[in-house]
Amino acid sequence: MASAKKILIVDDNVDAADLTAEMLRLYGLEVDVAYGGLEGLAAAKATAPSVIFLDIGMPIMDGYQVATALRSDEAFRGVKIVALTAWGDATSRERSKAAGFDMHLTKPANLTNLLDIAQ
């Protein structure tokens, strides 16, 4: 089940990012990975993904800041930005919505949910 959509995973936890990417690649998806907020912002501009799975709790530039920066750029208005984070409390969910995230998933995410969003 191949897809033309490009997926970007941004997470400072290298193992979590790589594992998520490999799982999605097994289903024929094109996936790029960035290991921090600044790198993720640069990767999004370089790869023009359709969907970004974005961790919130990252040093230097957190996921809220990345999402806000992406949403301020017209080129990313149609990109689906999904929080993929350990932070599932109501305040984090409200902040993610305010920052421009389309969805908020908590880790560990269900593979079926990730695939449904990514395809």
N, C-alpha and C positions, 0 to 999 in steps of 0.2 A: 504494500500500500504506500507507494511513493507520493510525495507531495512537492509542489513547486515552492511552498512556503519556506522561508529561511527562519531559523530559530536562533536566538542568542540567549545564552545562559550567563548571568553575571552573579558570581558568588566568590567571596574571599576564602571559602573552604574549598580548597582544590579538589579534595577527594569527592565531596558532595557534587561539585560542579561537573567533574569528569564522569562520575557515575550516572548522573542525570543525562548528560550528553550521550553517553554510550547507549543507554536504554532507548533514547529517542532515535538514535541512528539505526538501531536494530530494526526499527519500523520504517526505514527508508527516508527519514527526515534529514535535511541538511542543517547541521547544528554547528555553531561557533561558540567558543567559550572565552570569557574574560574573568580575571580573578580579582577584580576590585572595581570600585565605582568609576574612577578616572579612566581606567582601561576599558570598562564597559561602555562609557560614553563615546570614547574614540572608536571602539569596535562597532557600535551601533551606526555611527556616521560612515564607517568604511564598508559595512556589509549590508546595510539597508534591510534589516530583518522585518518579518511580518509580525512576529511574536517575540517578546522579551520576557524571560523568567528572571526576575530580579530580586536578589536578597536585600533585606533592609539593613540588617546590622553589620555594616562594613566600616572599617576605619578610613580615615581621611575624607572620603565622600560616601555618605550612606545612600541607601536605596531611595529614600525620600528625595534627596538632593538630585540624584540621577533622573528620577521620574519627572521632577519639576523642570529640570533642564531640557529633557526630551520634549515635554509637553509645550515648552516655550518656543520650540523650533517647529515651524510649519511642516517640515518634511516628515515629522513623526506623529502628526495628528491622527493618522489612520492606523498606527501601529498598536497592537494589543500589548499592554504592559501588565504583567501578572506578578504580584508579590509572591515570592516563594521563600518563606521565612519561618523561623521558630517562634516568632512573635505573633501570637494569635489573640491577644487580649483586645478588648473593645477600643481602647485608645489607639493602639497600633493600626487597627482596621480603619478607624476614622481618619487617622493621619494619612494612611495610604490612599484612601479615597480622595482626600483633599489635595494630595500631591499629584493625582492624575492616574493612579493605577486603575485598571479596568476590573481586576479581580484580586482576591487575597487568599492564598493557599498557605496552609501551615505544613511544615516538614514533620515527618516524612510524608510527601504527597503520594497519592494513589496514582499508579502508572496510567490507569485508564483515564483519569481526570486530565493528566498531563497530555496524553495523546488526543483526547477530545478537544482540548484548547489549541494544541499545536497544529491540528489538521484542518 
